[in-house]
Amino acid sequence: MGVSRMFKKYILAITLVFLAVSFTEAKGRDDFLGTWKLKDNSNSIRIIKEGELYYIIEFVHLKHELYFSGDGKEALFIEWGKGPGWGTTMLHLDGDIITEMFFSEEYEWKASEYIFYRKP
């Protein structure tokens, strides 16, 4: 499969996710709000709300808008500003734990090694 065809499938998958998110009223968005830290405290993320929009702030100053799933358990964002190019990341909420997910070459969401815990 050529790189161009793979890229088109990747863009199509991302577009479908954004369309599904934009046409669905999300629930539980406020459950994402707050500061989340890795177990060893080596990294943290902050999720904030400004008006009707939600943002993730990573590395203290990088701010990305979040797009929520209909059930409010996942939030998607486009990463940029950490180097060349961009990437797509999903956050999966399960109680007081957020697992960072990435879009694999097999066109599936897979859990990364980053698991964030709600800061008390």
C-alpha positions as a Markdown table, in Angstrom:
| # | Residue | x | y | z |
|---|---|---|---|---|
| 1 | Met | 0.0 | 0.0 | 0.0 |
| 2 | Gly | 1.5 | 3.3 | -1.0 |
| 3 | Val | 2.2 | 6.1 | 1.4 |
| 4 | Ser | -0.3 | 8.4 | -0.4 |
| 5 | Arg | -3.1 | 5.8 | 0.0 |
| 6 | Met | -2.3 | 5.3 | 3.7 |
| 7 | Phe | -2.2 | 9.0 | 4.3 |
| 8 | Lys | -5.7 | 9.3 | 2.6 |
| 9 | Lys | -7.1 | 6.6 | 4.9 |
| 10 | Tyr | -5.6 | 8.3 | 7.9 |
| 11 | Ile | -7.2 | 11.6 | 6.9 |
| 12 | Leu | -10.5 | 9.9 | 6.2 |
| 13 | Ala | -10.5 | 8.3 | 9.7 |
| 14 | Ile | -9.7 | 11.6 | 11.4 |
| 15 | Thr | -12.4 | 13.3 | 9.4 |
| 16 | Leu | -15.0 | 10.7 | 10.4 |
| 17 | Val | -14.1 | 11.1 | 14.0 |
| 18 | Phe | -14.4 | 14.8 | 13.9 |
| 19 | Leu | -17.8 | 14.6 | 12.1 |
| 20 | Ala | -19.1 | 12.0 | 14.6 |
| 21 | Val | -17.9 | 14.3 | 17.5 |
| 22 | Ser | -19.4 | 17.5 | 16.0 |
| 23 | Phe | -22.8 | 16.0 | 15.5 |
| 24 | Thr | -23.1 | 14.4 | 18.9 |
| 25 | Glu | -23.9 | 16.1 | 22.1 |
| 26 | Ala | -21.2 | 15.0 | 24.6 |
| 27 | Lys | -22.0 | 14.2 | 28.2 |
| 28 | Gly | -19.5 | 14.2 | 31.1 |
| 29 | Arg | -17.1 | 16.7 | 29.6 |
| 30 | Asp | -16.6 | 18.4 | 32.9 |
| 31 | Asp | -15.3 | 15.1 | 34.3 |
| 32 | Phe | -12.1 | 15.8 | 32.3 |
| 33 | Leu | -11.5 | 19.2 | 34.0 |
| 34 | Gly | -8.5 | 19.5 | 36.3 |
| 35 | Thr | -4.8 | 18.6 | 36.6 |
| 36 | Trp | -3.7 | 15.1 | 35.8 |
| 37 | Lys | -0.3 | 13.6 | 36.6 |
| 38 | Leu | 1.7 | 10.5 | 35.7 |
| 39 | Lys | 2.2 | 8.1 | 38.6 |
| 40 | Asp | 5.8 | 9.1 | 39.0 |
| 41 | Asn | 4.9 | 12.9 | 38.7 |
| 42 | Ser | 7.3 | 13.3 | 35.8 |
| 43 | Asn | 4.6 | 14.9 | 33.6 |
| 44 | Ser | 1.2 | 16.4 | 33.9 |
| 45 | Ile | -1.6 | 17.7 | 31.8 |
| 46 | Arg | -4.3 | 20.3 | 32.6 |
| 47 | Ile | -7.8 | 20.3 | 31.1 |
| 48 | Ile | -9.6 | 23.6 | 31.2 |
| 49 | Lys | -12.8 | 25.1 | 30.0 |
| 50 | Glu | -13.0 | 28.6 | 28.4 |
| 51 | Gly | -16.5 | 29.6 | 27.5 |
| 52 | Glu | -18.0 | 26.5 | 25.7 |
| 53 | Leu | -14.6 | 25.1 | 24.6 |
| 54 | Tyr | -12.4 | 22.7 | 26.4 |
| 55 | Tyr | -8.6 | 22.6 | 26.1 |
| 56 | Ile | -5.8 | 20.4 | 27.1 |
| 57 | Ile | -2.6 | 22.2 | 28.2 |
| 58 | Glu | 0.6 | 20.1 | 28.0 |
| 59 | Phe | 4.2 | 21.0 | 28.6 |
| 60 | Val | 2.9 | 24.1 | 30.6 |
| 61 | His | 2.2 | 26.2 | 27.5 |
| 62 | Leu | 0.9 | 24.1 | 24.6 |
| 63 | Lys | -2.9 | 24.4 | 24.3 |
| 64 | His | -5.1 | 22.2 | 22.1 |
| 65 | Glu | -8.8 | 22.2 | 21.7 |
| 66 | Leu | -10.6 | 19.0 | 22.7 |
| 67 | Tyr | -13.3 | 17.3 | 20.7 |
| 68 | Phe | -15.5 | 14.9 | 22.8 |
| 69 | Ser | -17.2 | 11.6 | 22.0 |
| 70 | Gly | -20.9 | 11.3 | 22.4 |
| 71 | Asp | -20.6 | 9.3 | 25.7 |
| 72 | Gly | -18.1 | 11.8 | 27.1 |
| 73 | Lys | -15.5 | 9.1 | 27.8 |
| 74 | Glu | -13.1 | 10.1 | 25.1 |
| 75 | Ala | -11.6 | 13.4 | 24.0 |
| 76 | Leu | -9.6 | 13.9 | 20.8 |
| 77 | Phe | -7.0 | 16.6 | 20.0 |
| 78 | Ile | -4.5 | 17.4 | 17.3 |
| 79 | Glu | -1.0 | 17.8 | 18.7 |
| 80 | Trp | 1.2 | 20.5 | 17.2 |
| 81 | Gly | 4.0 | 22.8 | 18.5 |
| 82 | Lys | 6.3 | 20.1 | 19.8 |
| 83 | Gly | 8.3 | 19.7 | 16.6 |
| 84 | Pro | 7.7 | 19.2 | 12.9 |
| 85 | Gly | 4.3 | 17.9 | 11.8 |
| 86 | Trp | 1.3 | 17.0 | 13.9 |
| 87 | Gly | -0.3 | 14.0 | 15.5 |
| 88 | Thr | -3.7 | 12.9 | 16.7 |
| 89 | Thr | -4.1 | 11.9 | 20.3 |
| 90 | Met | -7.2 | 10.6 | 22.2 |
| 91 | Leu | -7.7 | 10.7 | 25.9 |
| 92 | His | -9.8 | 7.9 | 27.5 |
| 93 | Leu | -11.4 | 8.7 | 30.8 |
| 94 | Asp | -12.1 | 5.9 | 33.3 |
| 95 | Gly | -13.0 | 7.4 | 36.7 |
| 96 | Asp | -9.9 | 9.2 | 38.0 |
| 97 | Ile | -7.6 | 7.8 | 35.3 |
| 98 | Ile | -7.0 | 9.2 | 31.8 |
| 99 | Thr | -5.2 | 6.9 | 29.3 |
| 100 | Glu | -3.5 | 8.6 | 26.4 |
| 101 | Met | -4.2 | 6.7 | 23.1 |
| 102 | Phe | -2.6 | 7.0 | 19.7 |
| 103 | Phe | -3.7 | 6.2 | 16.2 |
| 104 | Ser | -1.6 | 3.2 | 15.0 |
| 105 | Glu | -0.4 | 2.3 | 11.5 |
| 106 | Glu | -3.1 | -0.4 | 11.5 |
| 107 | Tyr | -5.7 | 2.5 | 11.8 |
| 108 | Glu | -6.7 | 1.5 | 15.4 |
| 109 | Trp | -6.6 | 3.4 | 18.6 |
| 110 | Lys | -4.0 | 1.9 | 21.0 |
| 111 | Ala | -3.1 | 2.8 | 24.6 |
| 112 | Ser | 0.2 | 4.5 | 25.1 |
| 113 | Glu | 2.4 | 4.2 | 28.1 |
| 114 | Tyr | 1.0 | 7.5 | 29.5 |
| 115 | Ile | -1.6 | 7.0 | 32.2 |
| 116 | Phe | -2.6 | 10.1 | 34.1 |
| 117 | Tyr | -4.1 | 10.2 | 37.5 |
| 118 | Arg | -6.3 | 13.0 | 38.8 |
| 119 | Lys | -4.3 | 15.3 | 41.1 |
| 120 | Pro | -6.1 | 15.5 | 44.5 |
